[in-house]
Amino acid sequence: MSIEYFSYCIISCFDRELLDVSCSAGMSLEKWRPKIPFSRTEKEFQLADVPVEPKAGDLFAKRIIFLASSIAEGTVMITNMSDGYSSLAYAVTRQLSCSCLRFQISKKSIVYPTNSFGLIVNGVLRRLVRAGKEDVGKWDFYDTGLPLGVEEVERYAARRVKDRVTREYVIAVAAKLGWPLENESFWKAREPAVYFEQQS
């Protein structure tokens, strides 16, 4: 399986090793949710452990997975939450003084597709480019920060907002930045993945 498995997802990619990132995340989770603990296990990563389309809200058991891709340097975080647990990405980069690239991709078939990519450095958002369909049916475009060297900034002037940041464009940007999401080998971990799962 590959990135085509997902209807919608947010993938966070850290420039630090799996052990460092997972330990930092574990400390934050313990601090934030002492009454609703997370279990920590290490096991072989299966893409099927992640939902095709994550959930919103707070009334479900959370699952956060960290893995070291076999063809990329650093650590990947993927969750069953609709925001990809953005606050955890900020916390880890702040604690480890590292950076995190976040890629949000959607298939056209979902109700409110959104495609974006962003860069967090030391807990601060440095770059975000986004195009998404709002609940009123209108497409919205947003960007902040200095462009990354691999961006095609001319496309942000496209007349149709939904053409400015597409699923295919985000995947292409990710690949140029060293995170080939479309490659099936990307989803094969070189060591056991770390799972944090909320206890009921």
C-alpha positions as CSV (number, residue, x, y, z in Angstrom):
1,M,0.0,0.0,0.0
2,S,1.0,3.6,-0.4
3,I,-0.3,7.2,0.1
4,E,-3.2,6.3,-2.2
5,Y,-4.6,4.3,0.7
6,F,-5.7,7.6,2.4
7,S,-8.7,9.7,1.5
8,Y,-7.3,12.3,3.9
9,C,-4.3,12.5,6.2
10,I,-1.7,14.7,7.8
11,I,1.9,13.3,7.9
12,S,4.4,15.0,10.2
13,C,8.1,14.4,9.3
14,F,10.8,15.3,11.9
15,D,14.5,15.7,11.3
16,R,15.4,13.7,14.4
17,E,15.7,10.0,15.1
18,L,12.8,7.8,16.2
19,L,14.0,7.3,19.7
20,D,14.4,11.0,20.4
21,V,11.0,12.0,18.8
22,S,9.0,9.2,20.5
23,C,10.5,9.9,23.9
24,S,9.7,13.6,23.6
25,A,6.2,12.8,22.5
26,G,5.7,10.4,25.3
27,M,6.7,13.0,27.9
28,S,4.2,15.5,26.4
29,L,1.4,13.0,26.4
30,E,2.0,12.1,30.0
31,K,2.0,15.7,31.0
32,W,-1.1,16.7,29.0
33,R,-3.3,13.7,29.6
34,P,-2.5,12.2,33.1
35,K,-6.1,11.0,33.6
36,I,-6.4,9.4,30.2
37,P,-3.1,7.6,29.8
38,F,-1.5,6.3,26.6
39,S,0.0,2.9,26.3
40,R,3.4,2.7,24.5
41,T,4.3,-0.4,22.4
42,E,6.8,-1.2,19.7
43,K,5.7,-3.4,16.8
44,E,5.9,-3.8,13.1
45,F,4.2,-0.9,11.3
46,Q,1.1,-1.7,9.3
47,L,-0.5,1.1,7.2
48,A,-3.9,-0.5,7.9
49,D,-3.4,0.6,11.6
50,V,-4.2,4.1,10.4
51,P,-7.7,5.0,9.3
52,V,-8.4,5.9,5.6
53,E,-9.9,9.2,6.9
54,P,-9.1,10.4,10.5
55,K,-11.7,11.5,13.0
56,A,-12.5,14.9,14.5
57,G,-13.5,15.7,18.0
58,D,-12.4,14.2,21.3
59,L,-14.8,11.3,21.8
60,F,-12.7,8.4,20.5
61,A,-9.5,6.6,21.5
62,K,-6.4,8.3,20.0
63,R,-3.6,6.5,18.2
64,I,-0.3,8.1,17.4
65,I,2.3,6.2,15.4
66,F,6.0,7.1,15.0
67,L,8.1,5.2,12.4
68,A,11.5,5.4,10.8
69,S,11.0,5.0,7.0
70,S,13.3,2.7,5.2
71,I,14.1,5.3,2.5
72,A,14.0,8.7,4.4
73,E,16.1,10.2,7.2
74,G,14.2,11.2,10.4
75,T,10.9,10.2,11.9
76,V,7.3,10.1,10.6
77,M,4.3,10.7,12.8
78,I,0.8,9.8,11.7
79,T,-2.4,9.7,13.8
80,N,-6.1,8.9,13.7
81,M,-6.9,12.5,14.4
82,S,-8.1,15.0,11.8
83,D,-5.5,17.7,12.8
84,G,-2.6,15.2,12.9
85,Y,-2.1,16.2,16.5
86,S,-0.5,19.5,15.5
87,S,0.1,20.5,19.1
88,L,2.3,17.5,19.6
89,A,4.4,18.4,16.6
90,Y,4.9,21.9,18.0
91,A,5.8,20.5,21.4
92,V,8.4,17.9,20.0
93,T,10.1,20.5,17.9
94,R,10.3,22.9,20.8
95,Q,11.7,20.3,23.2
96,L,14.2,18.9,20.8
97,S,15.1,22.1,19.0
98,C,14.4,20.5,15.7
99,S,12.1,20.9,12.7
100,C,9.0,19.2,11.3
101,L,7.5,19.3,7.9
102,R,3.8,18.6,7.8
103,F,1.9,17.5,4.7
104,Q,-1.8,17.5,4.5
105,I,-3.4,15.7,1.5
106,S,-7.0,15.0,0.5
107,K,-8.7,13.2,-2.3
108,K,-11.2,15.2,-4.3
109,S,-14.0,12.8,-3.3
110,I,-14.2,13.9,0.3
111,V,-16.6,16.7,1.4
112,Y,-14.1,19.3,2.4
113,P,-10.8,18.6,0.7
114,T,-7.7,20.5,1.9
115,N,-4.1,20.2,0.7
116,S,-1.3,22.0,2.5
117,F,2.3,21.8,3.6
118,G,4.1,23.6,6.4
119,L,7.3,23.9,8.3
120,I,7.7,24.1,12.1
121,V,11.1,25.0,13.6
122,N,11.7,25.0,17.3
123,G,8.0,25.2,18.1
124,V,7.4,28.1,15.7
125,L,5.5,28.0,12.4
126,R,7.9,29.2,9.7
127,R,6.0,28.4,6.5
128,L,2.4,27.3,5.6
129,V,0.7,27.0,2.2
130,R,-2.9,25.8,2.1
131,A,-5.8,25.5,-0.2
132,G,-9.1,24.1,1.1
133,K,-12.8,24.0,0.6
134,E,-14.7,25.6,3.5
135,D,-18.1,24.5,4.8
136,V,-19.8,27.2,2.8
137,G,-18.5,25.5,-0.4
138,K,-16.0,28.2,-1.2
139,W,-12.3,27.5,-1.8
140,D,-9.8,29.4,0.4
141,F,-6.1,30.0,-0.1
142,Y,-3.6,30.9,2.6
143,D,0.2,31.2,2.8
144,T,2.5,32.7,5.3
145,G,6.3,32.7,5.8
146,L,9.1,32.6,3.3
147,P,8.8,30.1,0.4
148,L,10.8,26.9,0.6
149,G,13.4,26.4,-2.2
150,V,11.4,23.7,-3.9
151,E,8.1,25.5,-4.2
152,E,6.5,26.6,-7.5
153,V,5.4,30.0,-6.3
154,E,3.9,31.0,-9.6
155,R,1.1,28.5,-9.2
156,Y,-0.2,30.5,-6.2
157,A,-1.6,33.0,-8.7
158,A,-3.8,30.5,-10.5
159,R,-7.3,31.8,-11.1
160,R,-8.9,28.7,-9.6
161,V,-8.0,28.5,-5.9
162,K,-8.2,24.7,-5.8
163,D,-5.5,24.5,-8.4
164,R,-3.0,26.4,-6.3
165,V,-2.2,23.6,-3.9
166,T,-3.3,20.2,-5.0
167,R,-2.8,16.7,-3.6
168,E,-0.3,16.0,-6.4
169,Y,1.6,19.2,-5.7
170,V,2.0,18.5,-2.0
171,I,3.2,15.0,-2.7
172,A,5.8,16.4,-5.2
173,V,7.0,19.0,-2.7
174,A,7.3,16.3,0.0
175,A,9.5,14.2,-2.4
176,K,11.7,17.1,-3.2
177,L,12.2,17.7,0.5
178,G,13.3,14.1,1.1
179,W,10.0,12.5,2.0
180,P,8.8,10.4,-0.9
181,L,5.2,9.7,0.3
182,E,4.1,8.1,-2.9
183,N,6.8,5.5,-2.9
184,E,5.6,2.2,-1.3
185,S,9.0,1.7,0.3
186,F,8.5,4.9,2.3
187,W,5.8,3.1,4.3
188,K,8.1,0.2,5.2
189,A,9.8,0.9,8.5
190,R,13.5,0.0,9.0
191,E,12.8,-0.8,12.7
192,P,9.8,-1.4,14.9
193,A,7.4,1.5,15.0
194,V,6.3,3.2,18.3
195,Y,2.6,3.2,19.0
196,F,0.9,5.4,21.6
197,E,-2.7,4.3,22.1
198,Q,-5.2,5.9,24.5
199,Q,-6.6,3.6,27.1
200,S,-10.3,3.5,27.5
